[in-house]
C-alpha cells in the first residue's frame, strides 16, 4: 500500500485560526518538503520556490 505525501499529512490538526487560513496546512507542508528536496535552505528559499 502506498500513501501520498498529502495523505500522510492530512491527519495533522491545523492549530491556526480559521479566518486566517489562506492555504491548507497539507498544501503548505507538501510544498515546503518539495522546496527542501529541491535545495531550499531557509524561509526565503522556500518562498521563492512557491
PDB file with one MODEL, atoms N, CA, C and O in Angstrom:
MODEL        1
ATOM      1  N   UNK A   1       0.840  -1.187   0.000  1.00  0.00           N
ATOM      2  CA  UNK A   1       0.000   0.000   0.000  1.00  0.00           C
ATOM      3  C   UNK A   1       0.884   1.250   0.000  1.00  0.00           C
ATOM      4  O   UNK A   1       1.789   1.375   0.825  1.00  0.00           O
ATOM      5  N   UNK A   2       0.624   2.149  -0.905  1.00  0.00           N
ATOM      6  CA  UNK A   2       1.380   3.395  -0.948  1.00  0.00           C
ATOM      7  C   UNK A   2       0.492   4.546  -0.491  1.00  0.00           C
ATOM      8  O   UNK A   2      -0.716   4.554  -0.726  1.00  0.00           O
ATOM      9  N   UNK A   3       1.112   5.501   0.157  1.00  0.00           N
ATOM     10  CA  UNK A   3       0.403   6.669   0.662  1.00  0.00           C
ATOM     11  C   UNK A   3       1.108   7.902   0.117  1.00  0.00           C
ATOM     12  O   UNK A   3       2.334   8.001   0.183  1.00  0.00           O
ATOM     13  N   UNK A   4       0.343   8.834  -0.416  1.00  0.00           N
ATOM     14  CA  UNK A   4       0.944  10.064  -0.923  1.00  0.00           C
ATOM     15  C   UNK A   4       1.368  10.952   0.247  1.00  0.00           C
ATOM     16  O   UNK A   4       0.924  10.767   1.380  1.00  0.00           O
ATOM     17  N   UNK A   5       2.226  11.909  -0.049  1.00  0.00           N
ATOM     18  CA  UNK A   5       2.659  12.849   0.989  1.00  0.00           C
ATOM     19  C   UNK A   5       1.455  13.600   1.548  1.00  0.00           C
ATOM     20  O   UNK A   5       1.341  13.776   2.761  1.00  0.00           O
ATOM     21  N   UNK A   6       0.563  14.041   0.677  1.00  0.00           N
ATOM     22  CA  UNK A   6      -0.619  14.792   1.112  1.00  0.00           C
ATOM     23  C   UNK A   6      -1.497  13.935   2.024  1.00  0.00           C
ATOM     24  O   UNK A   6      -2.015  14.436   3.022  1.00  0.00           O
ATOM     25  N   UNK A   7      -1.671  12.672   1.703  1.00  0.00           N
ATOM     26  CA  UNK A   7      -2.483  11.783   2.544  1.00  0.00           C
ATOM     27  C   UNK A   7      -1.820  11.570   3.897  1.00  0.00           C
ATOM     28  O   UNK A   7      -2.502  11.495   4.920  1.00  0.00           O
ATOM     29  N   UNK A   8      -0.503  11.472   3.908  1.00  0.00           N
ATOM     30  CA  UNK A   8       0.211  11.250   5.154  1.00  0.00           C
ATOM     31  C   UNK A   8       0.045  12.429   6.114  1.00  0.00           C
ATOM     32  O   UNK A   8      -0.029  12.227   7.326  1.00  0.00           O
ATOM     33  N   UNK A   9      -0.014  13.649   5.593  1.00  0.00           N
ATOM     34  CA  UNK A   9      -0.143  14.835   6.443  1.00  0.00           C
ATOM     35  C   UNK A   9      -1.588  15.283   6.662  1.00  0.00           C
ATOM     36  O   UNK A   9      -1.826  16.206   7.441  1.00  0.00           O
ATOM     37  N   UNK A  10      -2.536  14.667   6.012  1.00  0.00           N
ATOM     38  CA  UNK A  10      -3.925  15.115   6.115  1.00  0.00           C
ATOM     39  C   UNK A  10      -4.523  14.925   7.508  1.00  0.00           C
ATOM     40  O   UNK A  10      -5.511  15.577   7.844  1.00  0.00           O
ATOM     41  N   UNK A  11      -3.946  14.053   8.313  1.00  0.00           N
ATOM     42  CA  UNK A  11      -4.493  13.815   9.651  1.00  0.00           C
ATOM     43  C   UNK A  11      -3.930  14.762  10.710  1.00  0.00           C
ATOM     44  O   UNK A  11      -4.363  14.719  11.861  1.00  0.00           O
ATOM     45  N   UNK A  12      -2.970  15.620  10.341  1.00  0.00           N
ATOM     46  CA  UNK A  12      -2.394  16.576  11.292  1.00  0.00           C
ATOM     47  C   UNK A  12      -3.397  17.695  11.539  1.00  0.00           C
ATOM     48  O   UNK A  12      -3.944  18.269  10.598  1.00  0.00           O
ATOM     49  N   UNK A  13      -3.632  17.998  12.805  1.00  0.00           N
ATOM     50  CA  UNK A  13      -4.576  19.057  13.171  1.00  0.00           C
ATOM     51  C   UNK A  13      -3.938  20.418  12.919  1.00  0.00           C
ATOM     52  O   UNK A  13      -2.781  20.649  13.271  1.00  0.00           O
ATOM     53  N   UNK A  14      -4.699  21.308  12.311  1.00  0.00           N
ATOM     54  CA  UNK A  14      -4.225  22.656  11.998  1.00  0.00           C
ATOM     55  C   UNK A  14      -4.556  23.586  13.159  1.00  0.00           C
ATOM     56  O   UNK A  14      -5.734  23.815  13.433  1.00  0.00           O
ATOM     57  N   UNK A  15      -3.540  24.135  13.858  1.00  0.00           N
ATOM     58  CA  UNK A  15      -3.805  24.967  15.032  1.00  0.00           C
ATOM     59  C   UNK A  15      -4.148  26.423  14.706  1.00  0.00           C
ATOM     60  O   UNK A  15      -4.416  27.209  15.616  1.00  0.00           O
ATOM     61  N   UNK A  16      -4.144  26.791  13.428  1.00  0.00           N
ATOM     62  CA  UNK A  16      -4.379  28.187  13.058  1.00  0.00           C
ATOM     63  C   UNK A  16      -5.853  28.567  13.191  1.00  0.00           C
ATOM     64  O   UNK A  16      -6.735  27.708  13.163  1.00  0.00           O
ATOM     65  N   UNK A  17      -6.103  29.865  13.336  1.00  0.00           N
ATOM     66  CA  UNK A  17      -7.457  30.408  13.402  1.00  0.00           C
ATOM     67  C   UNK A  17      -8.076  30.295  12.011  1.00  0.00           C
ATOM     68  O   UNK A  17      -7.426  30.615  11.015  1.00  0.00           O
ATOM     69  N   UNK A  18      -9.328  29.842  11.939  1.00  0.00           N
ATOM     70  CA  UNK A  18      -9.971  29.592  10.639  1.00  0.00           C
ATOM     71  C   UNK A  18      -9.976  30.801   9.723  1.00  0.00           C
ATOM     72  O   UNK A  18      -9.745  30.652   8.523  1.00  0.00           O
ATOM     73  N   UNK A  19     -10.229  31.979  10.239  1.00  0.00           N
ATOM     74  CA  UNK A  19     -10.324  33.151   9.360  1.00  0.00           C
ATOM     75  C   UNK A  19      -8.963  33.611   8.834  1.00  0.00           C
ATOM     76  O   UNK A  19      -8.901  34.445   7.931  1.00  0.00           O
ATOM     77  N   UNK A  20      -7.882  33.078   9.388  1.00  0.00           N
ATOM     78  CA  UNK A  20      -6.536  33.452   8.951  1.00  0.00           C
ATOM     79  C   UNK A  20      -5.945  32.474   7.941  1.00  0.00           C
ATOM     80  O   UNK A  20      -4.820  32.673   7.483  1.00  0.00           O
ATOM     81  N   UNK A  21      -6.674  31.429   7.588  1.00  0.00           N
ATOM     82  CA  UNK A  21      -6.152  30.399   6.693  1.00  0.00           C
ATOM     83  C   UNK A  21      -6.344  30.796   5.235  1.00  0.00           C
ATOM     84  O   UNK A  21      -7.469  30.886   4.744  1.00  0.00           O
ATOM     85  N   UNK A  22      -5.228  31.032   4.553  1.00  0.00           N
ATOM     86  CA  UNK A  22      -5.290  31.298   3.120  1.00  0.00           C
ATOM     87  C   UNK A  22      -5.019  30.026   2.324  1.00  0.00           C
ATOM     88  O   UNK A  22      -5.490  29.878   1.196  1.00  0.00           O
ATOM     89  N   UNK A  23      -4.249  29.100   2.926  1.00  0.00           N
ATOM     90  CA  UNK A  23      -3.884  27.845   2.274  1.00  0.00           C
ATOM     91  C   UNK A  23      -4.046  26.709   3.284  1.00  0.00           C
ATOM     92  O   UNK A  23      -3.918  26.918   4.491  1.00  0.00           O
ATOM     93  N   UNK A  24      -4.326  25.520   2.786  1.00  0.00           N
ATOM     94  CA  UNK A  24      -4.469  24.387   3.704  1.00  0.00           C
ATOM     95  C   UNK A  24      -3.105  23.998   4.258  1.00  0.00           C
ATOM     96  O   UNK A  24      -2.085  24.160   3.588  1.00  0.00           O
ATOM     97  N   UNK A  25      -3.091  23.490   5.471  1.00  0.00           N
ATOM     98  CA  UNK A  25      -1.846  23.075   6.114  1.00  0.00           C
ATOM     99  C   UNK A  25      -1.168  21.979   5.311  1.00  0.00           C
ATOM    100  O   UNK A  25       0.058  21.968   5.197  1.00  0.00           O
ATOM    101  N   UNK A  26      -1.935  21.065   4.757  1.00  0.00           N
ATOM    102  CA  UNK A  26      -1.370  19.987   3.946  1.00  0.00           C
ATOM    103  C   UNK A  26      -0.623  20.550   2.744  1.00  0.00           C
ATOM    104  O   UNK A  26       0.480  20.098   2.433  1.00  0.00           O
ATOM    105  N   UNK A  27      -1.213  21.534   2.064  1.00  0.00           N
ATOM    106  CA  UNK A  27      -0.545  22.159   0.909  1.00  0.00           C
ATOM    107  C   UNK A  27       0.764  22.824   1.321  1.00  0.00           C
ATOM    108  O   UNK A  27       1.768  22.709   0.619  1.00  0.00           O
ATOM    109  N   UNK A  28       0.753  23.514   2.453  1.00  0.00           N
ATOM    110  CA  UNK A  28       1.954  24.191   2.938  1.00  0.00           C
ATOM    111  C   UNK A  28       3.052  23.180   3.242  1.00  0.00           C
ATOM    112  O   UNK A  28       4.207  23.385   2.867  1.00  0.00           O
ATOM    113  N   UNK A  29       2.701  22.095   3.916  1.00  0.00           N
ATOM    114  CA  UNK A  29       3.695  21.078   4.265  1.00  0.00           C
ATOM    115  C   UNK A  29       4.270  20.395   3.028  1.00  0.00           C
ATOM    116  O   UNK A  29       5.479  20.184   2.936  1.00  0.00           O
ATOM    117  N   UNK A  30       3.406  20.051   2.080  1.00  0.00           N
ATOM    118  CA  UNK A  30       3.872  19.379   0.856  1.00  0.00           C
ATOM    119  C   UNK A  30       4.789  20.303   0.060  1.00  0.00           C
ATOM    120  O   UNK A  30       5.847  19.870  -0.396  1.00  0.00           O
ATOM    121  N   UNK A  31       4.408  21.559  -0.115  1.00  0.00           N
ATOM    122  CA  UNK A  31       5.244  22.498  -0.862  1.00  0.00           C
ATOM    123  C   UNK A  31       6.566  22.753  -0.152  1.00  0.00           C
ATOM    124  O   UNK A  31       7.599  22.896  -0.806  1.00  0.00           O
ATOM    125  N   UNK A  32       6.550  22.812   1.171  1.00  0.00           N
ATOM    126  CA  UNK A  32       7.776  23.018   1.934  1.00  0.00           C
ATOM    127  C   UNK A  32       8.724  21.836   1.770  1.00  0.00           C
ATOM    128  O   UNK A  32       9.928  22.024   1.594  1.00  0.00           O
ATOM    129  N   UNK A  33       8.192  20.628   1.827  1.00  0.00           N
ATOM    130  CA  UNK A  33       9.021  19.436   1.636  1.00  0.00           C
ATOM    131  C   UNK A  33       9.605  19.415   0.230  1.00  0.00           C
ATOM    132  O   UNK A  33      10.788  19.125   0.053  1.00  0.00           O
ATOM    133  N   UNK A  34       8.790  19.720  -0.763  1.00  0.00           N
ATOM    134  CA  UNK A  34       9.287  19.751  -2.147  1.00  0.00           C
ATOM    135  C   UNK A  34      10.378  20.801  -2.311  1.00  0.00           C
ATOM    136  O   UNK A  34      11.374  20.558  -2.993  1.00  0.00           O
ATOM    137  N   UNK A  35      10.200  21.963  -1.695  1.00  0.00           N
ATOM    138  CA  UNK A  35      11.210  23.016  -1.777  1.00  0.00           C
ATOM    139  C   UNK A  35      12.512  22.572  -1.130  1.00  0.00           C
ATOM    140  O   UNK A  35      13.590  22.806  -1.676  1.00  0.00           O
ATOM    141  N   UNK A  36      12.419  21.935   0.026  1.00  0.00           N
ATOM    142  CA  UNK A  36      13.625  21.485   0.723  1.00  0.00           C
ATOM    143  C   UNK A  36      14.342  20.390  -0.064  1.00  0.00           C
ATOM    144  O   UNK A  36      15.572  20.357  -0.099  1.00  0.00           O
ATOM    145  N   UNK A  37      13.589  19.503  -0.689  1.00  0.00           N
ATOM    146  CA  UNK A  37      14.198  18.461  -1.509  1.00  0.00           C
ATOM    147  C   UNK A  37      14.871  19.048  -2.748  1.00  0.00           C
ATOM    148  O   UNK A  37      15.781  18.445  -3.318  1.00  0.00           O
ATOM    149  N   UNK A  38      14.414  20.225  -3.154  1.00  0.00           N
ATOM    150  CA  UNK A  38      14.990  20.894  -4.314  1.00  0.00           C
ATOM    151  C   UNK A  38      16.166  21.796  -3.939  1.00  0.00           C
ATOM    152  O   UNK A  38      16.746  22.462  -4.797  1.00  0.00           O
ATOM    153  N   UNK A  39      16.509  21.809  -2.663  1.00  0.00           N
ATOM    154  CA  UNK A  39      17.682  22.565  -2.240  1.00  0.00           C
ATOM    155  C   UNK A  39      17.409  23.825  -1.449  1.00  0.00           C
ATOM    156  O   UNK A  39      18.350  24.531  -1.087  1.00  0.00           O
ATOM    157  N   UNK A  40      16.165  24.130  -1.169  1.00  0.00           N
ATOM    158  CA  UNK A  40      15.852  25.317  -0.369  1.00  0.00           C
ATOM    159  C   UNK A  40      16.410  25.119   1.037  1.00  0.00           C
ATOM    160  O   UNK A  40      16.228  24.065   1.647  1.00  0.00           O
ATOM    161  N   UNK A  41      17.099  26.158   1.549  1.00  0.00           N
ATOM    162  CA  UNK A  41      17.737  26.015   2.844  1.00  0.00           C
ATOM    163  C   UNK A  41      17.299  27.063   3.865  1.00  0.00           C
ATOM    164  O   UNK A  41      17.950  27.235   4.895  1.00  0.00           O
ATOM    165  N   UNK A  42      16.219  27.750   3.590  1.00  0.00           N
ATOM    166  CA  UNK A  42      15.716  28.751   4.524  1.00  0.00           C
ATOM    167  C   UNK A  42      14.348  29.249   4.081  1.00  0.00           C
ATOM    168  O   UNK A  42      13.828  28.845   3.040  1.00  0.00           O
ATOM    169  N   UNK A  43      13.776  30.134   4.891  1.00  0.00           N
ATOM    170  CA  UNK A  43      12.435  30.644   4.611  1.00  0.00           C
ATOM    171  C   UNK A  43      12.367  31.369   3.273  1.00  0.00           C
ATOM    172  O   UNK A  43      11.414  31.198   2.513  1.00  0.00           O
ATOM    173  N   UNK A  44      13.383  32.178   2.993  1.00  0.00           N
ATOM    174  CA  UNK A  44      13.365  32.921   1.738  1.00  0.00           C
ATOM    175  C   UNK A  44      13.437  31.984   0.534  1.00  0.00           C
ATOM    176  O   UNK A  44      12.755  32.201  -0.468  1.00  0.00           O
ATOM    177  N   UNK A  45      14.255  30.954   0.634  1.00  0.00           N
ATOM    178  CA  UNK A  45      14.378  29.991  -0.474  1.00  0.00           C
ATOM    179  C   UNK A  45      13.087  29.219  -0.668  1.00  0.00           C
ATOM    180  O   UNK A  45      12.697  28.936  -1.801  1.00  0.00           O
ATOM    181  N   UNK A  46      12.420  28.874   0.428  1.00  0.00           N
ATOM    182  CA  UNK A  46      11.127  28.170   0.327  1.00  0.00           C
ATOM    183  C   UNK A  46      10.096  29.088  -0.312  1.00  0.00           C
ATOM    184  O   UNK A  46       9.303  28.647  -1.144  1.00  0.00           O
ATOM    185  N   UNK A  47      10.101  30.362   0.070  1.00  0.00           N
ATOM    186  CA  UNK A  47       9.159  31.325  -0.517  1.00  0.00           C
ATOM    187  C   UNK A  47       9.407  31.480  -2.019  1.00  0.00           C
ATOM    188  O   UNK A  47       8.462  31.559  -2.804  1.00  0.00           O
ATOM    189  N   UNK A  48      10.661  31.523  -2.408  1.00  0.00           N
ATOM    190  CA  UNK A  48      10.990  31.635  -3.835  1.00  0.00           C
ATOM    191  C   UNK A  48      10.550  30.403  -4.607  1.00  0.00           C
ATOM    192  O   UNK A  48      10.181  30.511  -5.776  1.00  0.00           O
ATOM    193  N   UNK A  49      10.581  29.247  -3.986  1.00  0.00           N
ATOM    194  CA  UNK A  49      10.157  28.011  -4.632  1.00  0.00           C
ATOM    195  C   UNK A  49       8.680  28.057  -4.978  1.00  0.00           C
ATOM    196  O   UNK A  49       8.273  27.526  -6.011  1.00  0.00           O
ATOM    197  N   UNK A  50       7.869  28.685  -4.132  1.00  0.00           N
ATOM    198  CA  UNK A  50       6.415  28.739  -4.338  1.00  0.00           C
ATOM    199  C   UNK A  50       6.141  29.570  -5.540  1.00  0.00           C
ATOM    200  O   UNK A  50       4.982  29.758  -5.910  1.00  0.00           O
TER     201      UNK A  50
ENDMDL
END
